[in-house]
Amino acid sequence: MKHFFSQPRKVLIIGQGRMGKLVAKILYEHTNADVWILTRSKKKGHQIFNNWDNIPEVDLIIPCVPISTFTKIVKQIAKNVNYTTICMDLCSVKVHPVKSMQDNLPEHISIIATHPMFGPDSYKINKGLIGLTMVIWNISATTKDFDLLELFWQKLKLNAIRLSPEKHDQSMAKSLGFSYLVGKINNQLGITKTPIDTYDFKLLLEHAHIIASDNDQLFLDMQKYNPYAKKVRDKFLSACTKLIKKLNT
């Protein structure tokens, strides 16, 4: 079955953090794409560079940067890329980056919004991509290009789910936003293993350990830039307050 990478492609990954490295690993292992990496790191290597001069002409640009710096990077793309290409974000919120791309990218750069529902830790625990989920939504790419990219993820046996940015953020505020909130609270409390841990408690600690491996910026960005997250936080705080009040009576 033909997909986006069935023909020779050039890809530019912007950012070499944990997610950027995972995306590069996936492309190296599952495609023959010519992958370039733009990073702030001063380390240079084959097809790794650290400035915006002489950006290579590529078929696909994948920004792998913090949500809080996403708009700045999008403006740099708009300023330095003058050829027809696709920009595909991977942000864990969708309304904010989609609006940023729509407001700042010129028409010759098409937009596809995605959110891999996994990171380096869940990828490692799962021992690969099979069975994991990728949220995907077409903003301004051709139907052909969008379908071919979707087929690529499906070829890797990912569950590709089409979900609008608004519905994505509503769901994420309840699931990922809430789970990260609980994990961060657990880490703040410093709760650790005991000699008589229940299975449920072990799962809770495992979840908290995964959350701890991500930096605080990701957590803060997910809470700040998801327009539906505050409502969930407020409900969480209200529920905790009511429960503690009940326990203290």
C-alpha positions in Angstrom: 0.0 0.0 0.0 1.5 3.4 -1.0 1.8 6.1 1.6 3.6 9.4 2.0 7.1 7.9 2.3 6.7 5.4 -0.5 8.5 7.9 -2.7 11.8 9.7 -1.8 11.1 12.5 0.7 13.0 15.1 2.6 12.0 16.0 6.1 13.1 18.8 8.4 12.7 18.2 12.2 13.0 21.4 14.2 14.2 20.6 17.7 16.3 17.8 19.2 14.6 17.3 22.5 13.2 14.0 23.7 10.3 14.0 21.2 12.4 15.3 18.3 14.8 12.5 18.8 12.0 9.9 18.9 10.5 11.3 15.7 13.9 11.1 14.0 14.3 7.5 15.3 11.0 6.5 13.8 11.8 8.1 10.4 15.2 6.5 10.3 13.8 3.0 11.1 10.7 3.0 9.0 11.4 5.2 6.0 14.2 6.1 3.5 13.6 9.8 4.0 16.4 12.3 3.9 16.1 13.7 7.4 17.5 17.1 8.4 17.5 18.4 12.0 17.6 22.1 13.1 18.5 22.4 16.7 19.8 25.1 19.1 22.5 22.8 20.2 26.0 23.8 19.2 26.8 20.2 18.3 26.9 19.6 14.6 26.8 16.5 12.6 25.6 14.9 9.3 22.5 17.0 8.4 22.3 18.6 11.8 22.6 22.4 11.9 21.9 25.2 14.3 20.8 28.3 12.4 18.1 29.3 10.0 20.4 30.1 7.1 20.1 28.0 4.0 17.1 25.9 5.1 17.0 22.9 2.8 14.0 22.4 0.5 12.0 19.6 2.1 8.6 18.0 1.7 7.7 18.0 5.3 8.5 20.2 8.3 7.9 18.9 11.8 8.4 21.4 14.7 9.2 19.5 17.9 9.4 22.4 20.2 7.7 23.5 23.5 4.2 24.8 23.0 5.3 28.1 24.6 7.9 28.7 21.9 5.8 27.3 19.0 4.6 30.6 17.6 8.1 32.0 17.6 9.3 28.9 15.5 6.3 29.2 13.2 7.2 32.8 12.4 10.8 31.7 11.7 9.4 29.1 9.3 7.3 31.7 7.5 10.3 34.0 7.2 12.8 31.4 6.0 10.8 28.9 3.9 9.8 30.1 0.5 8.9 26.8 -1.2 5.8 24.6 -1.2 5.8 22.2 1.7 3.7 20.7 4.6 4.1 21.8 8.2 2.9 19.1 10.7 2.9 20.0 14.4 3.0 17.4 17.2 1.8 19.6 20.1 -0.1 18.0 23.0 -2.7 20.8 22.6 -4.2 21.6 19.2 -6.3 24.8 19.2 -3.4 27.1 20.0 -0.8 25.7 17.5 -3.4 25.4 14.7 -4.4 29.1 15.1 -0.7 30.0 15.3 0.0 28.2 12.0 -3.1 29.6 10.3 -2.2 33.2 11.4 1.5 33.1 10.5 2.2 30.6 7.8 1.9 31.7 4.1 -0.4 29.8 1.7 2.5 27.9 0.1 2.9 26.0 3.4 0.2 23.5 4.0 -0.9 22.6 7.6 -1.6 19.2 9.2 -2.3 19.0 12.9 -1.3 15.9 14.8 -0.7 14.7 18.4 1.1 11.4 19.0 -0.6 10.0 22.0 2.7 8.7 23.2 6.2 9.9 24.1 9.7 8.3 24.5 8.6 6.6 27.8 5.4 5.1 26.6 7.1 4.1 23.3 9.7 2.3 25.4 7.2 0.6 27.6 5.1 -0.5 24.6 8.3 -1.7 22.9 7.4 0.2 19.7 4.5 1.9 18.0 2.1 -1.0 17.4 -1.3 -0.3 19.1 -0.4 3.3 20.1 -2.6 6.2 18.9 -2.0 9.2 16.7 -4.5 12.0 16.5 -4.6 13.7 13.1 -6.6 16.4 11.4 -6.3 18.2 8.1 -6.1 22.0 8.2 -5.1 23.1 4.7 -3.1 20.2 3.0 -4.4 18.6 -0.1 -6.7 15.5 0.5 -4.1 13.4 -1.3 -1.2 14.5 1.0 -3.2 14.1 4.1 -4.4 10.7 3.2 -0.9 9.5 2.3 0.5 10.7 5.7 -2.4 9.0 7.5 -1.7 5.8 5.6 1.9 6.0 6.8 0.9 6.0 10.4 -1.5 3.2 9.8 1.2 1.2 8.1 3.2 1.4 11.4 0.1 -0.1 13.0 -0.8 3.1 14.9 -4.4 3.9 15.6 -4.9 7.0 13.5 -7.9 9.0 14.8 -9.3 12.0 13.1 -10.3 14.6 15.7 -10.8 18.3 15.4 -8.5 20.6 17.4 -11.5 21.7 19.6 -12.6 18.2 20.4 -9.0 17.1 20.9 -8.4 19.8 23.5 -11.7 19.1 25.3 -10.8 15.4 25.6 -7.1 16.1 26.6 -8.2 18.4 29.4 -10.0 15.5 30.9 -7.5 12.7 30.2 -3.9 13.8 29.7 -4.3 17.2 31.5 -5.9 15.5 34.5 -3.5 12.5 34.6 -0.5 14.9 34.4 -2.0 16.9 37.2 -2.4 13.8 39.5 1.1 12.6 38.6 2.7 16.0 39.4 0.8 16.2 42.7 2.1 12.7 43.6 5.7 13.8 42.8 5.3 17.0 44.8 4.2 14.8 47.8 7.2 12.6 47.4 5.2 9.4 47.9 7.4 6.3 47.2 7.2 2.5 47.4 6.3 0.7 50.6 6.8 -3.0 51.5 3.1 -3.7 51.2 2.2 -1.9 47.9 -1.1 -2.9 46.3 -1.2 -3.4 42.5 -3.2 -0.2 42.0 -0.6 1.8 44.0 2.2 0.4 41.9 0.4 1.6 38.8 0.0 5.0 40.3 3.7 5.2 41.1 4.6 4.0 37.6 2.4 6.7 36.2 4.1 9.4 38.4 7.5 8.1 37.4 6.6 8.6 33.7 5.3 12.1 34.4 8.5 13.0 36.3 10.7 12.2 33.3 9.0 15.0 31.4 10.1 18.6 32.2 7.9 21.0 34.1 7.6 23.2 31.0 5.5 20.5 29.1 3.1 20.2 32.1 2.8 24.0 32.4 2.3 24.4 28.7 -0.4 21.8 28.5 -2.3 23.5 31.3 -1.8 27.0 30.1 -2.5 26.6 26.3 -5.4 24.1 26.5 -8.5 26.4 26.7 -10.4 23.7 28.5 -7.8 22.7 31.2 -8.8 25.4 33.8 -12.3 24.1 34.0 -11.0 20.6 34.8 -8.5 22.0 37.4 -11.3 24.0 39.1 -13.5 20.9 39.3 -10.6 18.9 40.7 -9.9 21.5 43.4 -13.5 21.7 44.3 -13.9 18.0 44.6 -10.7 17.7 46.8 -12.0 20.6 49.0 -15.4 19.0 49.4 -13.9 15.6 50.2 -11.4 16.9 52.8 -14.2 19.0 54.4 -16.3 15.9 54.6 -13.4 13.9 56.2 -12.8 16.7 58.7 -16.4 16.8 60.0 
